[in-house]
Amino acid sequence: AYWYYKLHATKPIFSTTQPNKLSKYKHLGKAGSPAHIDAVLSVARRTQIDHLTSCIDSLRQNWVDLYDSLKEKK
């Protein structure tokens, strides 16, 4: 059996061989191929970015809450 991997998007975002046409799928080939490794690393980076963004948003909200609390005490 031959296993291959692909990325799947909800809307067409991947470039194709045809000009001005996008695809919802990007074929990566088999596990360990350069395209597959790059995709795995990209997904890992995206996960880290999403987590950091969530942390930043939480810190900002906590700062706003703290600022408002200090403002009310004055």
C-alpha positions as CSV (number, residue, x, y, z in Angstrom):
1,A,0.0,0.0,0.0
2,Y,1.2,3.5,-0.7
3,W,0.4,6.2,1.8
4,Y,0.6,9.9,0.9
5,Y,-0.2,13.1,2.6
6,K,-2.0,16.2,1.6
7,L,-3.0,19.5,3.2
8,H,-6.7,20.4,2.9
9,A,-8.1,23.9,3.3
10,T,-11.7,25.0,3.6
11,K,-11.3,27.3,0.6
12,P,-8.9,27.3,-2.3
13,I,-5.6,28.9,-1.2
14,F,-2.9,26.7,-2.7
15,S,-1.3,27.6,-6.0
16,T,-1.6,25.2,-9.0
17,T,0.2,24.7,-12.2
18,Q,-2.6,26.7,-13.9
19,P,-2.2,30.5,-13.7
20,N,-4.9,32.3,-11.7
21,K,-6.3,29.1,-10.3
22,L,-6.1,28.0,-6.7
23,S,-6.8,24.6,-5.1
24,K,-8.2,23.4,-1.7
25,Y,-5.6,20.6,-1.7
26,K,-1.8,20.5,-1.6
27,H,-0.3,17.1,-2.2
28,L,2.8,16.4,-0.1
29,G,3.8,12.9,-1.1
30,K,4.9,10.2,1.3
31,A,6.0,10.6,4.9
32,G,9.5,12.0,5.1
33,S,9.4,13.7,1.8
34,P,10.7,17.3,1.8
35,A,7.2,18.7,1.1
36,H,5.7,16.6,4.0
37,I,8.4,17.6,6.5
38,D,7.9,21.3,5.5
39,A,4.2,21.0,6.0
40,V,4.6,19.3,9.4
41,L,6.9,22.1,10.5
42,S,4.5,24.7,9.2
43,V,1.6,23.2,11.1
44,A,3.8,23.1,14.3
45,R,4.7,26.8,13.8
46,R,1.1,27.7,13.2
47,T,0.1,26.0,16.4
48,Q,2.8,27.9,18.3
49,I,1.7,31.2,16.8
50,D,-1.9,30.5,17.7
51,H,-1.0,29.7,21.3
52,L,1.2,32.8,21.7
53,T,-1.5,34.9,20.2
54,S,-4.0,33.5,22.7
55,C,-1.5,34.3,25.5
56,I,-1.0,37.8,24.3
57,D,-4.7,38.4,24.1
58,S,-5.2,37.0,27.6
59,L,-2.4,39.3,29.0
60,R,-3.9,42.3,27.3
61,Q,-7.3,41.6,28.8
62,N,-5.8,41.1,32.2
63,W,-4.0,44.4,31.9
64,V,-7.2,46.1,31.0
65,D,-9.0,44.5,33.9
66,L,-6.2,45.5,36.3
67,Y,-6.1,49.1,34.9
68,D,-9.9,49.4,35.3
69,S,-9.7,48.1,38.8
70,L,-7.0,50.5,39.8
71,K,-8.9,53.4,38.1
72,E,-12.1,52.6,40.1
73,K,-10.1,52.7,43.4
74,K,-9.0,56.3,42.8
